[in-house]
């Protein structure tokens, strides 16, 4: 999936003699760590970085652009213009980018990495003529110039600075987590204006249908109970038995980016995360991975219905037996190789927020890494397995939570419906329908006030 430098040299033919292969390699590594290809390549596209990928945001779908060195992409960008786009979210034509492009984290990118990335994009990526789909958000989010004010209030534009009081490994981890690999953009909760809550860094938050968990060093709510080796294994393969399995956006990050980082970088990330300030989530009393135990579902449903019964999958246990037990095993222990993971001692079933459990059932899990492929089908359309309704998914979730996970958590059909729709919209998005009438009303009140002031002034005269 990744551009191989040898193939690049062959593709560029006679120009290969003039290419700086060391700089190309550095730029490719920066692109991998920054996970550029995941967002700038549409699903199924054979043209890397040619754009067209629709990024679901609470405000609407934002389309990632073509960043190949074609005239329809960034072929006309100077390095200074490229830097403005990557670090500050300003296109070559002066228009503002939306922070779905994580320029608030890329602002930390060093000059050396920025230069290498530009060189790689211009000389190591094949130019592809591909028009950019237009992002069309509803008013007032479609006013790109308003992002200037958002940036003034919330964007982090500080360049990377090494902390001399910390180790080189910690500094590298800081650079990756909060800069190049932009872990902070998903794992830091957002405020009313969709800004990162800087007072709660990496404390977790909703991410559409999924939930990005707390990854601070807290031993209960975060990753304080994980060993460094478990963290490195999880980042490299997407799984850490007895802890968690990557799904949703995290599975994409592992598949497209993290598995290709050198082990030294993964260890640096682990070192940094284990050194963060611990943040405890309200209500947490045990680590999410500590919940649950084996429970054989067949013992609870065997003999309940005759062999020829129809429509017998009418409760959580029966639905679990009919749809889940063949892979996750009747006792919830998972397959022997854990490609189908244990449902107990699993963060997805132990978190107080059940979205990841619900989303995994609805949308499935797909993850390709060097050591194995994981594919769990989703029980919603389109799929080759039975499509479950909201109540059925809730019933399965509650059975799993009661026996294999956090039994204090319950799921309703309404919860499933919101996850199916893409998650609860934040307050700013919910207020959107009222914004235009509100602005018009404010203008009317202002004009009326001005008119009244003029009338009163004339009377005084």
C-alpha positions in Angstrom: 0.0 0.0 0.0 2.9 2.3 0.6 5.0 3.9 -2.1 8.2 2.0 -2.4 11.2 4.1 -3.3 12.6 1.7 -5.8 9.3 1.8 -7.7 9.4 5.5 -7.5 12.8 5.7 -9.1 11.8 3.3 -11.9 8.6 5.4 -12.5 10.6 8.6 -12.8 13.1 7.0 -15.2 15.8 9.3 -16.3 15.0 11.8 -13.6 16.0 9.2 -11.0 19.6 10.2 -11.2 18.8 13.7 -9.9 16.5 12.7 -7.1 17.7 12.8 -3.5 16.7 9.3 -2.3 17.5 10.1 1.3 15.1 13.1 1.3 12.5 11.0 -0.5 12.7 8.3 2.1 12.4 10.9 4.9 9.5 12.5 3.3 7.7 9.2 2.8 8.2 8.4 6.5 6.7 11.8 7.4 3.7 11.2 5.1 3.2 7.8 6.8 3.5 9.1 10.3 1.1 12.0 9.4 -1.3 9.4 7.9 -1.8 11.6 4.8 -2.8 8.8 2.5 -5.7 7.6 4.6 -7.6 10.9 4.2 -6.4 12.0 0.8 -7.2 8.7 -1.0 -10.8 7.7 -1.7 -11.8 4.2 -0.8 -11.2 1.9 -3.7 -9.0 4.4 -5.5 -5.8 3.2 -7.2 -4.4 6.7 -7.2 -2.8 7.5 -3.9 -3.3 11.0 -2.6 -5.8 12.0 -5.4 -8.4 13.1 -3.0 -12.2 12.6 -2.9 -12.4 10.9 0.5 -15.5 12.2 2.4 -14.6 13.0 6.0 -17.8 12.9 8.1 -17.8 15.8 10.6 -20.6 17.0 12.9 -21.1 20.0 10.5 -21.3 17.9 7.4 -19.1 16.0 5.0 -15.7 17.6 4.2 -13.9 16.3 1.1 -10.2 15.8 1.2 -8.5 17.3 -1.8 -6.1 16.0 -4.4 -2.5 16.5 -3.1 -0.7 14.9 -6.0 1.7 17.2 -8.0 -0.9 17.7 -10.7 -2.4 21.1 -11.6 -5.7 19.8 -10.1 -3.8 19.1 -6.9 -0.8 20.9 -5.4 1.5 20.9 -8.4 1.5 24.7 -8.4 2.2 25.1 -4.7 5.5 26.6 -3.7 7.1 25.2 -0.5 6.0 28.3 1.4 2.4 27.8 0.2 2.6 24.1 1.1 3.8 25.1 4.6 0.9 27.5 5.0 -1.6 24.8 4.1 -0.1 22.1 6.3 0.8 24.2 9.3 -1.9 26.9 9.3 -4.7 25.6 7.2 -4.5 28.2 4.4 -4.7 27.1 0.8 -2.5 28.7 -2.0 -5.5 30.7 -3.1 -5.9 32.2 0.4 -9.0 30.2 1.3 -9.2 28.6 4.7 -9.2 24.9 5.3 -11.4 23.2 7.8 -9.7 21.6 10.9 -10.7 18.2 9.6 -7.2 18.8 8.1 -5.3 18.5 11.4 -3.2 21.6 10.8 -3.7 22.5 14.5 -1.3 19.6 15.2 0.8 19.8 12.1 1.8 23.3 13.2 4.4 21.5 15.3 6.0 20.0 12.2 9.7 20.8 12.1 11.2 22.6 9.1 13.2 19.5 8.2 10.1 17.3 8.1 8.1 19.9 6.3 10.8 20.2 3.6 11.1 16.5 3.2 7.3 16.0 3.0 7.1 18.7 0.3 9.9 17.1 -1.6 8.3 13.7 -1.4 4.9 15.0 -2.5 6.4 16.7 -5.5 8.9 14.0 -6.6 7.8 10.8 -5.0 4.0 10.9 -5.7 2.6 10.3 -9.2 0.6 13.3 -10.5 -3.0 12.4 -11.0 -5.6 14.7 -12.8 -8.5 14.4 -10.4 -10.9 17.3 -9.8 -11.7 18.0 -6.2 -15.3 17.3 -5.0 -16.7 20.5 -3.5 -17.3 20.6 0.3 -20.8 22.1 0.8 -21.5 22.7 4.4 -24.7 24.4 5.6 -24.7 28.0 6.6 -22.9 29.4 8.4 -20.2 26.7 8.4 -19.8 27.2 4.6 -18.3 30.6 5.3 -14.7 29.6 5.1 -13.4 33.1 6.1 -14.9 32.5 9.5 -12.2 30.0 10.2 -9.8 32.9 10.5 -11.5 33.9 13.7 -11.7 30.3 14.9 -7.9 30.0 14.3 -7.3 33.2 16.2 -9.2 31.9 19.2 -8.3 28.2 19.2 -5.6 27.1 16.7 -2.2 26.1 18.1 0.4 27.7 15.9 3.4 27.0 18.1 6.4 25.4 16.4 8.0 22.3 17.9 10.3 23.0 20.8 12.4 20.3 22.4 12.1 20.0 26.2 15.6 19.7 27.5 14.4 18.5 30.9 13.0 15.3 29.2 14.6 12.4 27.5 15.0 12.2 23.7 12.5 9.4 23.6 9.9 11.4 25.5 10.4 14.4 23.2 10.0 12.2 20.1 6.8 10.8 21.6 5.5 14.3 22.3 6.2 15.3 18.7 4.3 12.3 17.4 1.4 12.3 19.7 0.6 16.0 19.6 2.1 16.8 16.2 3.0 14.5 13.4 0.7 11.5 14.2 -1.9 13.9 15.7 -3.3 11.5 18.3 -4.5 14.5 20.2 -7.1 15.5 17.5 -9.2 12.4 18.2 -8.4 11.6 21.8 -8.8 15.2 23.3 -12.4 16.2 24.0 -14.0 19.1 22.1 -15.7 22.2 23.4 -18.7 24.1 22.2 -16.9 25.6 19.2 -15.3 22.2 18.4 -12.0 23.3 19.8 -9.8 20.9 21.7 -10.2 21.3 25.4 -6.6 22.1 26.3 -7.3 21.6 30.0 -8.1 17.9 29.4 -5.5 16.7 26.9 -6.0 13.1 25.6 -8.9 12.5 28.0 -11.1 11.0 25.4 -14.3 12.0 23.6 -16.9 11.1 21.1 -15.8 10.6 17.5 -18.9 10.2 15.4 -20.4 6.8 16.0 -17.3 5.7 17.9 -15.6 6.9 21.1 -11.9 7.7 21.3 -11.0 6.6 24.9 -8.9 8.3 27.5 -5.2 7.6 26.8 -3.7 9.6 29.7 -1.5 7.8 32.2 -4.4 7.3 34.6 -4.4 3.7 35.8 -8.3 3.5 35.9 -9.6 5.6 33.0 -6.5 5.7 30.8 -3.6 3.5 29.8 -1.7 3.5 33.1 -2.5 -0.2 33.6 -1.0 -1.1 30.2 2.7 -2.1 29.9 4.9 -0.4 27.4 5.1 -3.7 25.4 1.3 -3.9 25.3 1.0 -0.4 24.0 3.6 -1.0 21.3 2.0 -4.2 20.3 -1.4 -2.5 20.1 -0.1 0.4 18.0 1.7 -2.0 15.6 -0.9 -4.7 15.2 -4.2 -3.2 16.5 -4.5 -5.7 19.3 -3.3 -6.3 22.8 -4.9 -9.5 24.2 -6.6 -8.8 27.5 -6.8 -5.1 26.8 -8.3 -4.0 23.5 -8.7 -4.5 19.7 -8.6 -1.5 17.3 -11.7 -0.7 15.4 -13.2 2.3 13.6 -10.8 5.2 13.2 -8.2 3.5 15.3 -8.1 0.5 13.0 -7.6 2.9 10.1 -4.7 4.6 11.9 -3.0 1.3 12.6 -3.6 -0.1 9.1 -2.5 3.0 7.2 0.1 4.6 9.5 1.1 3.2 12.9 2.1 -0.3 11.8 4.7 1.2 9.4 6.4 3.3 12.1 9.7 2.0 13.4 9.5 0.3 16.8 11.6 3.1 18.3 8.8 5.6 17.4 6.1 3.3 18.8 8.1 3.0 22.0 8.5 6.8 22.1 4.7 7.1 21.9 4.3 4.6 24.8 6.9 6.5 26.8 5.2 9.8 26.3 1.7 8.5 27.0 2.8 6.8 30.2 4.3 10.1 31.3 1.2 12.3 30.7 -0.7 13.8 33.6 -3.4 11.3 34.7 -7.0 12.3 34.2 -9.7 10.3 35.8 -13.2 10.1 34.2 -16.1 10.7 36.5 -17.7 7.5 37.7 -14.8 5.2 36.8 -13.8 2.8 39.6 -12.0 -0.1 37.7 -10.0 -0.2 34.5 -12.3 -1.0 31.5 -10.2 -4.0 30.6 -10.8 -5.6 34.0 -14.5 -6.4 33.6 -16.2 -9.7 32.9 -15.6 -13.4 33.0 -16.5 -16.5 30.9 -20.2 -17.2 30.7 -21.6 -20.0 28.5 -24.7 -18.7 26.8 -25.9 -22.1 25.7 -26.6 -23.2 29.3 -29.2 -20.4 29.5 -31.0 -21.1 26.3 -30.7 -24.8 25.7 -34.1 -26.5 25.7 -36.0 -23.2 25.9 -37.7 -23.7 22.5 -38.5 -26.8 20.4 -36.1 -27.7 17.6 -38.5 -26.5 14.9 -39.4 -23.2 16.5 -39.5 -20.1 14.4 -38.7 -16.6 15.4 -36.9 -17.9 18.5 -34.2 -15.2 18.6 -36.3 -13.0 20.8 -33.9 -12.0 23.6 -30.3 -11.0 24.1 -29.0 -14.4 24.9 -30.6 -16.1 21.9 -29.5 -13.3 19.6 -26.0 -13.6 20.9 -26.0 -17.3 20.4 -27.4 -17.0 16.9 -25.2 -14.2 15.7 -22.1 -13.9 17.8 -21.2 -17.2 19.6 -19.9 -19.0 16.5 -16.9 -16.6 16.3 -16.6 -15.2 19.9 -17.4 -18.6 21.3 -20.4 -19.5 23.5 -18.5 -18.5 26.6 -17.3 -15.2 25.1 -13.6 -16.2 25.3 -13.0 -15.5 21.6 -11.1 -17.6 19.1 -7.8 -19.3 20.1 -5.8 -16.8 18.0 -7.9 -13.9 19.3 -8.7 -12.7 15.7 -12.2 -12.8 17.2 -11.3 -11.4 20.6 -12.5 -12.2 24.0 -15.5 -10.2 25.0 -14.3 -10.0 28.7 -11.2 -8.2 29.7 -11.9 -6.0 26.6 -12.0 -2.2 26.8 -14.9 -2.1 24.3 -17.2 -3.9 26.7 -15.8 -2.4 29.9 -16.0 1.3 29.0 -18.8 3.3 30.6 -19.5 4.7 27.1 -20.9 1.7 25.1 -20.6 3.4 21.6 -17.6 1.2 20.6 -19.5 -2.0 21.4 -22.6 -0.8 19.5 -20.6 0.5 16.5 -18.6 -2.7 16.2 -21.9 -4.7 16.0 -23.4 -2.3 13.5 -20.4 -1.5 11.3 -18.0 -4.4 11.9 -14.3 -4.4 12.2 -11.8 -4.4 9.4 -8.1 -4.2 9.9 -5.1 -5.3 7.8 -1.7 -5.5 9.3 1.5 -7.3 8.5 0.8 -10.1 10.9 -2.9 -10.8 10.2 -6.2 -9.6 8.8 -9.2 -9.1 10.9 -12.7 -9.0 9.4 -15.9 -8.9 11.5 -19.0 -8.2 9.5 -21.3 -5.5 10.5 -24.9 -6.3 11.2 -26.3 -3.4 9.3 -26.8 -2.7 5.6 -24.9 -3.4 3.5 -23.7 -6.7 4.8 -23.7 -10.4 4.0 -25.0 -11.3 7.5 -28.4 -10.8 9.1 -29.3 -7.1 9.5 -30.3 -6.4 13.1 -32.7 -3.7 14.1 -32.0 -1.2 16.9 -33.7 -3.2 19.6 -31.9 -6.4 18.6 -28.5 -4.6 18.7 -29.5 -3.2 22.1 -30.5 -6.6 23.4 -27.2 -8.2 22.3 -25.2 -5.3 23.8 -27.0 -5.6 27.1 -26.4 -9.3 27.2 -22.7 -8.8 26.5 -22.4 -6.0 29.0 -24.2 -7.9 31.8 -22.1 -11.1 31.4 -18.8 -10.1 29.8 -18.4 -6.3 30.4 -19.5 -3.5 32.6 -22.8 -4.6 34.0 -23.6 -1.0 35.2 -24.0 0.1 31.6 -27.2 -0.4 29.7 -28.1 0.3 26.0 -31.4 1.4 24.6 -32.7 1.1 21.1 -32.5 4.9 21.0 -28.7 4.7 21.8 -28.3 2.3 18.9 -30.3 4.6 16.6 -27.9 7.5 17.3 -24.8 5.4 16.7 -26.3 4.2 13.4 -26.9 7.8 12.4 -23.3 8.8 13.2 -23.5 9.8 16.8 -25.1 12.6 18.8 -24.5 15.9 17.0 -22.7 18.5 19.2 -24.6 21.5 20.4 -23.1 23.7 17.7 -24.5 21.5 15.0 -27.9 21.2 16.7 -28.1 25.0 16.8 -27.4 25.3 13.0 -31.0 25.5 11.9 -31.6 28.4 14.2 -28.5 30.4 13.2 -29.9 32.0 10.0 -33.2 33.1 11.6 -31.2 34.3 14.6 -28.9 36.4 12.5 -31.8 37.8 10.5 -33.6 38.6 13.7 -30.6 40.3 15.2 -30.3 42.4 12.1 -33.9 43.4 12.2 -33.6 44.3 15.9 -30.4 46.3 15.1 -32.1 48.2 12.3 -35.2 48.8 14.4 -33.0 50.1 17.2 -31.2 52.5 14.7 -34.5 53.7 13.3 -35.8 54.4 16.8 -32.7 56.2 17.8 -33.0 58.5 14.8 -36.7 59.2 15.6 -35.8 60.1 19.2 -32.9 62.2 18.0 -35.1 64.2 15.7 -37.6 64.8 18.5 -34.9 66.2 20.7 -33.8 68.5 17.9 
